[in-house]
Amino acid sequence: MRFLSKRDANCDSLEPRAYLLCCGKTLLLCLVVLGLLFVPYSLFWLWQSGDLAVERAVETQAEGTFAIFGSGISQDFVDYKLRLYARVRPEIVAIGSSRVMQFRSHCFAKKFLNMGGVAGNLPVLRSTLDAMLKVHRPEAVILGLDFWWFMPAWNADPFQEEPPTSGSYTYSLANLKKPWDWLVTGKISVADLLRPLTGDFRSDRFGIMAQQTDDGFGSDGSWYNTGESTGQKAPFDFQFRDTMSQVLSGSKAFYHVSDKMPAPCQAHLDAFAEIFCRLQARGIRTFVFIAPLSETIYQAMRKMQAEYPHLFGLAEALRARGLNVLDLSNPRSLGANDCEFIDGFHGGEITYLRVLRSLCDQWSALLAYVQIDKVNAAIAAWKGHVLVHDERVSSLWEKDFMALGCKKRSSAP
């Protein structure tokens, strides 16, 4: 197809109508050339950054090499975690929402995998567990509950079929645009865009979050909040203000109950009981707990107790159905404080070591899977922290990123 003739080479010499046509052809040619450059460079960039390299990330992690997967494109944790689960085939797993992603393998005595982040509600929890059990049956499951799962406002039908998601890490047109969108919005710099040409992308980091700030999933499936905790980026929930606004307004996960929406909902309690019985019927030891909140948020909710019966009445309602559940929503029951929380409802690594110890205290059968001496030693050495410092993750040390007056280490104990 002819775009420009010799006669058109100098548009300035043409009549107005011909001039506009010539300029249009020139613009079209430029767009075609840019498009031809845009697609291969985007492919090259995304391959090098590892944002869509879920297969490579899983392969590396499953082989035992420490690597972090933190994609900036897809937050489809179910797709990634099921792939990792099929490769690792663990003996014990932790499962739930993002609020269980801080359990780490270093304190377990048997092969462990963190499947946190795969369950935003009861239907997804059920479908993910079914998908896991089709591949491999673990010996034991640690299951963390979110109180908002038991409200119709969060999920209307707890028995609905909601198949696990897949196919999120593809080289679609929308994903190919991402590096350029990130450049425009300031998420990445020109230097970041040129990293494939300078060889600055790290081979043990997959995804722009992992490449930039070491945020993402480690090889055991646990999540590292490295960027915020080391002061590389501002905390989203600074001093728990965002979570507190949700508590006071009754928004997002912190809905207030009403006469039209009583909670905890009987159907949702029945749905969880059915999930629990599925695990028990397969001979899987199941240890259930209600995940902790930061002290600031828990105390605020306690003052509004009438608005939150789906939290304060949840353990009793589940026990009434014969389900043994440990209520750890109050961080004081663990000996934890606000310094150990990433935000208002996500405890850090030390908080979840405390959770693990409390679970072992409640159920001695769990001790066969846990190195309790390591748990106690880590709590003693790193109390008041979100992370146990690990040079494999980052050489940067944790800061008082919430400005709460928390004392943080700058050297190993």
C-alpha distance (Angstrom), angle and dihedral (degrees) to the residues before:
residue distance angle dihedral
M1 . . .
R2 3.85 . .
F3 3.81 114.3 .
L4 3.80 103.5 168.3
S5 3.79 129.8 15.5
K6 3.78 125.6 -159.2
R7 3.77 87.5 -103.1
D8 3.83 89.6 55.4
A9 3.79 94.6 47.4
N10 3.77 92.7 98.8
C11 3.80 107.4 41.0
D12 3.80 93.2 -177.8
S13 3.81 91.1 72.5
L14 3.81 94.1 58.1
E15 3.81 133.5 94.4
P16 3.86 115.1 -96.8
R17 3.80 95.4 -98.3
A18 3.77 93.4 45.1
Y19 3.81 88.7 43.9
L20 3.82 92.1 57.8
L21 3.80 91.0 47.1
C22 3.78 90.6 49.7
C23 3.81 92.3 49.5
G24 3.79 90.8 48.9
K25 3.80 91.1 52.8
T26 3.78 90.7 48.3
L27 3.81 91.4 50.6
L28 3.80 91.1 48.1
L29 3.79 90.6 51.0
C30 3.81 90.7 50.5
L31 3.80 91.4 49.8
V32 3.80 91.6 50.1
V33 3.80 91.3 49.6
L34 3.81 91.6 47.2
G35 3.79 90.3 48.0
L36 3.77 91.3 51.4
L37 3.81 88.7 52.5
F38 3.81 95.7 39.7
V39 3.81 98.1 58.7
P40 3.82 100.7 48.5
Y41 3.81 93.3 41.9
S42 3.81 91.5 49.2
L43 3.79 89.4 50.3
F44 3.79 90.2 48.3
W45 3.81 93.0 46.5
L46 3.82 95.1 48.2
W47 3.80 91.5 46.6
Q48 3.79 92.0 50.9
S49 3.83 95.5 43.2
G50 3.81 91.3 47.8
D51 3.81 94.6 -135.2
L52 3.80 91.4 136.3
A53 3.80 97.2 25.5
V54 3.79 96.3 104.1
E55 3.83 91.6 142.6
R56 3.81 92.6 52.4
A57 3.80 91.6 45.4
V58 3.81 92.9 50.9
E59 3.80 91.8 45.4
T60 3.80 91.8 52.2
Q61 3.80 95.0 44.3
A62 3.80 95.3 44.7
E63 3.81 90.7 53.4
G64 3.81 88.8 62.3
T65 3.80 98.5 -104.5
F66 3.79 112.8 135.9
A67 3.79 108.2 -116.4
I68 3.79 136.2 150.0
F69 3.80 124.7 -132.3
G70 3.80 113.4 -160.7
S71 3.78 111.7 153.6
G72 3.78 118.7 -167.7
I73 3.80 91.3 -161.4
S74 3.78 106.6 54.7
Q75 3.78 130.8 28.7
D76 3.80 91.2 -173.3
F77 3.77 95.5 133.4
V78 3.82 92.7 169.3
D79 3.80 93.1 63.7
Y80 3.80 93.1 48.0
K81 3.81 96.8 41.4
L82 3.81 95.0 49.2
R83 3.80 89.7 52.6
L84 3.80 90.9 50.2
Y85 3.81 91.9 45.2
A86 3.80 91.8 53.8
R87 3.81 90.1 53.8
V88 3.82 99.3 41.7
R89 3.83 98.6 39.6
P90 3.83 93.0 -163.9
E91 3.79 128.0 -154.5
I92 3.81 93.0 -141.7
V93 3.80 129.5 23.8
A94 3.79 137.7 -174.1
I95 3.79 113.7 -143.3
G96 3.79 136.7 -179.1
S97 3.78 137.6 81.9
S98 3.79 127.0 -39.1
R99 3.82 86.2 -68.4
V100 3.82 92.2 79.7
M101 3.80 97.2 45.6
Q102 3.82 93.5 102.2
F103 3.82 97.8 72.9
R104 3.83 106.9 109.6
S105 3.79 132.1 -161.6
H106 3.82 98.4 -126.2
C107 3.81 92.5 84.4
F108 3.80 97.3 45.9
A109 3.79 122.9 95.6
K110 3.81 94.6 -154.9
K111 3.79 133.7 45.7
F112 3.80 106.0 -65.3
L113 3.79 134.7 -172.0
N114 3.78 128.2 -175.8
M115 3.81 110.0 -136.2
G116 3.79 92.8 177.5
G117 3.78 118.1 141.0
V118 3.80 95.1 42.0
A119 3.81 99.2 96.7
G120 3.77 120.4 63.8
N121 3.79 91.7 158.3
L122 3.80 141.4 -1.3
P123 3.86 97.7 -85.2
V124 3.81 91.3 53.5
L125 3.80 91.0 45.6
R126 3.79 89.2 53.6
S127 3.81 95.9 46.3
T128 3.81 92.8 45.6
L129 3.80 92.6 50.4
D130 3.82 89.7 48.7
A131 3.81 90.2 51.1
M132 3.81 90.6 48.8
L133 3.80 93.9 49.6
K134 3.80 92.3 51.3
V135 3.80 87.2 61.9
H136 3.79 103.8 34.7
R137 3.81 139.9 -13.1
P138 3.81 114.4 -133.5
E139 3.78 121.2 -151.9
A140 3.80 95.0 -127.2
V141 3.80 140.8 15.7
I142 3.81 129.0 -157.8
L143 3.80 105.5 -156.8
G144 3.80 122.4 -166.0
L145 3.80 118.9 -159.8
D146 3.80 129.1 -149.9
F147 3.79 113.0 -149.3
W148 3.82 92.8 -139.9
W149 3.82 90.2 64.7
F150 3.81 86.5 77.6
M151 3.81 96.6 62.1
P152 3.83 125.5 90.6
A153 3.81 87.8 -142.1
W154 3.80 89.0 65.6
N155 3.79 97.7 42.2
A156 3.79 120.3 1.9
D157 3.82 99.4 -160.5
P158 3.81 115.2 32.7
F159 3.82 91.4 -174.8
Q160 3.79 96.7 54.5
E161 3.79 119.6 121.9
E162 3.79 111.3 -109.7
P163 3.83 110.7 169.7
P164 3.82 119.2 -149.3
T165 3.77 114.4 -91.0
S166 3.80 122.8 -115.8
G167 3.78 141.8 165.0
S168 3.81 96.3 53.0
Y169 3.81 95.7 128.5
T170 3.81 98.9 70.0
Y171 3.80 134.1 130.9
S172 3.80 94.1 -114.2
L173 3.79 123.1 156.8
A174 3.82 90.2 -105.1
N175 3.80 90.7 54.0
L176 3.81 93.2 44.3
K177 3.80 88.0 58.7
K178 3.79 93.2 54.7
P179 3.84 100.3 89.2
W180 3.79 90.3 52.6
D181 3.81 92.9 45.0
W182 3.80 89.2 50.6
L183 3.80 90.5 50.6
V184 3.81 91.7 52.4
T185 3.82 93.9 46.4
G186 3.80 93.5 45.2
K187 3.80 97.1 -113.8
I188 3.79 88.5 123.8
S189 3.81 130.8 23.4
V190 3.79 130.1 -133.0
A191 3.81 86.4 -100.8
D192 3.82 89.0 55.6
L193 3.80 90.4 49.8
L194 3.79 89.7 53.4
R195 3.80 95.5 46.4
P196 3.83 94.7 105.3
L197 3.81 88.4 59.0
T198 3.81 94.1 47.7
G199 3.81 95.7 42.6
D200 3.82 93.5 -123.9
F201 3.81 98.2 134.7
R202 3.82 111.6 105.0
S203 3.80 119.1 -125.7
D204 3.83 93.4 -140.9
R205 3.81 93.7 53.4
F206 3.80 122.2 75.6
G207 3.81 118.3 -168.0
I208 3.78 133.5 19.0
M209 3.83 94.1 -88.4
A210 3.79 90.2 55.5
Q211 3.80 92.0 43.1
Q212 3.81 95.2 49.4
T213 3.81 106.4 36.1
D214 3.84 107.3 1.3
D215 3.81 91.4 -108.7
G216 3.77 117.2 150.4
F217 3.79 146.8 62.5
G218 3.79 120.1 -31.4
S219 3.78 123.0 -145.0
D220 3.82 91.5 -84.9
G221 3.82 91.6 55.3
S222 3.82 94.4 -107.0
W223 3.80 120.1 133.5
Y224 3.81 126.1 -117.6
N225 3.83 116.6 -152.0
T226 3.78 90.1 -165.9
G227 3.79 99.9 145.1
E228 3.80 97.5 58.5
S229 3.80 97.9 34.1
T230 3.83 93.1 52.8
G231 3.80 94.1 43.7
Q232 3.80 96.8 -111.3
K233 3.79 89.9 127.1
A234 3.78 135.4 15.8
P235 3.82 116.2 -93.5
F236 3.79 113.3 -106.4
D237 3.80 92.8 -142.0
F238 3.81 98.6 41.2
Q239 3.82 109.1 -168.9
F240 3.83 87.4 -11.5
R241 3.81 91.6 -74.6
D242 3.81 96.3 137.9
T243 3.80 93.1 48.6
M244 3.80 91.2 45.2
S245 3.80 91.0 54.6
Q246 3.81 88.8 53.4
V247 3.80 91.3 50.3
L248 3.80 93.7 50.0
S249 3.81 95.1 43.4
G250 3.81 97.0 38.9
S251 3.79 93.4 -125.8
K252 3.83 136.2 147.9
A253 3.82 110.4 -8.0
F254 3.80 92.2 -8.0
Y255 3.80 98.4 70.7
H256 3.78 117.5 164.4
V257 3.79 116.8 -128.6
S258 3.78 123.2 -115.1
D259 3.78 137.6 -174.4
K260 3.81 88.3 -98.2
M261 3.80 92.8 50.4
P262 3.81 109.6 36.6
A263 3.79 116.8 -176.2
P264 2.90 148.8 -109.9
C265 3.79 83.4 35.6
Q266 3.81 115.6 -134.6
A267 3.81 93.0 -137.7
H268 3.79 91.3 52.9
L269 3.80 91.5 48.6
D270 3.82 88.8 51.4
A271 3.80 90.7 48.1
F272 3.78 92.4 54.2
A273 3.81 91.7 45.2
E274 3.81 88.0 55.1
I275 3.84 90.8 51.1
F276 3.79 91.0 48.8
C277 3.81 91.6 49.8
R278 3.81 90.8 51.3
L279 3.79 89.6 59.0
Q280 3.79 93.4 44.4
A281 3.80 91.4 49.2
R282 3.82 89.3 56.6
G283 3.80 90.6 54.6
I284 3.81 93.6 -109.7
R285 3.78 116.4 148.8
T286 3.79 105.0 -126.4
F287 3.80 124.9 -161.4
V288 3.81 114.1 -172.2
F289 3.79 128.2 -166.6
I290 3.80 138.0 167.8
A291 3.80 106.7 -120.4
P292 3.83 119.8 -115.6
L293 3.80 129.2 -108.1
S294 3.79 126.1 -149.9
E295 3.79 113.3 -88.5
T296 3.82 92.5 -114.1
I297 3.79 92.2 53.9
Y298 3.80 95.9 40.3
Q299 3.79 92.4 53.2
A300 3.81 91.5 47.3
M301 3.81 89.8 52.8
R302 3.80 91.1 46.1
K303 3.81 88.4 59.3
M304 3.83 87.4 54.0
Q305 3.79 94.4 42.5
A306 3.79 94.6 143.1
E307 3.81 89.2 61.5
Y308 3.82 93.1 53.0
P309 3.83 111.2 47.4
H310 3.82 87.3 136.7
L311 3.81 86.3 69.0
F312 3.80 103.8 33.4
G313 3.80 95.2 38.4
L314 3.80 98.4 37.8
A315 3.80 100.5 92.5
E316 3.81 92.6 48.3
A317 3.82 91.6 47.9
L318 3.81 91.7 51.5
R319 3.80 92.7 45.9
A320 3.80 88.7 52.2
R321 3.82 85.6 62.9
G322 3.78 90.9 52.7
L323 3.81 95.8 -100.9
N324 3.78 115.8 137.4
V325 3.80 105.7 -141.4
L326 3.80 130.6 167.5
D327 3.80 114.7 -137.0
L328 3.81 107.5 -143.9
S329 3.80 97.0 157.8
N330 3.83 90.6 116.4
P331 3.83 107.2 72.5
R332 3.80 90.5 -156.2
S333 3.80 88.2 69.4
L334 3.80 86.1 63.5
G335 3.80 98.1 41.2
A336 3.81 89.1 -114.1
N337 3.80 127.4 137.0
D338 3.80 138.7 -168.4
C339 3.83 92.0 -83.5
E340 3.80 88.6 70.5
F341 3.83 95.3 54.2
I342 3.78 128.0 94.6
D343 3.79 91.0 -158.6
G344 3.78 138.7 -23.2
F345 3.80 95.9 -60.8
H346 3.82 106.6 16.9
G347 3.77 115.9 83.9
G348 3.79 119.0 -156.7
E349 3.79 130.5 -124.9
I350 3.82 95.3 -76.8
T351 3.80 92.4 49.8
Y352 3.79 88.8 53.9
L353 3.78 92.2 48.2
R354 3.80 84.4 56.6
V355 3.82 89.2 49.1
L356 3.80 89.8 51.5
R357 3.80 91.3 50.7
S358 3.82 91.4 49.6
L359 3.80 90.4 49.8
C360 3.81 89.8 52.3
D361 3.80 89.9 49.4
Q362 3.79 89.5 52.4
W363 3.81 97.8 42.3
S364 3.80 116.8 29.3
A365 3.82 89.9 -169.0
L366 3.82 87.7 73.6
L367 3.80 90.7 63.4
A368 3.81 89.1 77.6
Y369 3.82 87.6 68.3
V370 3.81 100.8 38.8
Q371 3.81 133.8 72.1
I372 3.77 93.6 -141.6
D373 3.83 94.4 -177.3
K374 3.80 89.5 59.7
V375 3.79 90.2 47.6
N376 3.80 92.6 53.4
A377 3.81 93.5 44.0
A378 3.82 92.6 50.9
I379 3.81 92.4 48.8
A380 3.81 91.4 50.2
A381 3.81 93.2 47.9
W382 3.81 98.8 42.6
K383 3.81 106.8 29.5
G384 3.79 111.3 147.1
H385 3.82 92.1 31.3
V386 3.78 134.6 108.0
L387 3.82 94.1 -150.6
V388 3.77 137.9 33.1
H389 3.79 101.2 -128.7
D390 3.81 110.6 -107.3
E391 3.81 121.9 178.2
R392 3.80 89.5 -154.9
V393 3.79 87.4 65.9
S394 3.81 102.1 37.6
S395 3.79 140.7 -26.5
L396 3.82 88.1 -139.4
W397 3.79 118.5 100.4
E398 3.78 126.5 -131.0
K399 3.80 116.1 -94.4
D400 3.79 134.1 -158.7
F401 3.80 84.6 -94.1
M402 3.81 94.2 168.8
A403 3.83 93.0 49.1
L404 3.80 90.7 -127.8
G405 3.79 95.1 137.2
C406 3.81 92.5 -101.2
K407 3.81 118.3 163.5
K408 3.81 111.6 -127.7
R409 3.79 130.9 -172.5
S410 3.79 123.3 -114.5
S411 3.79 94.8 -173.7
A412 3.79 138.5 34.2
P413 3.82 118.5 -84.4
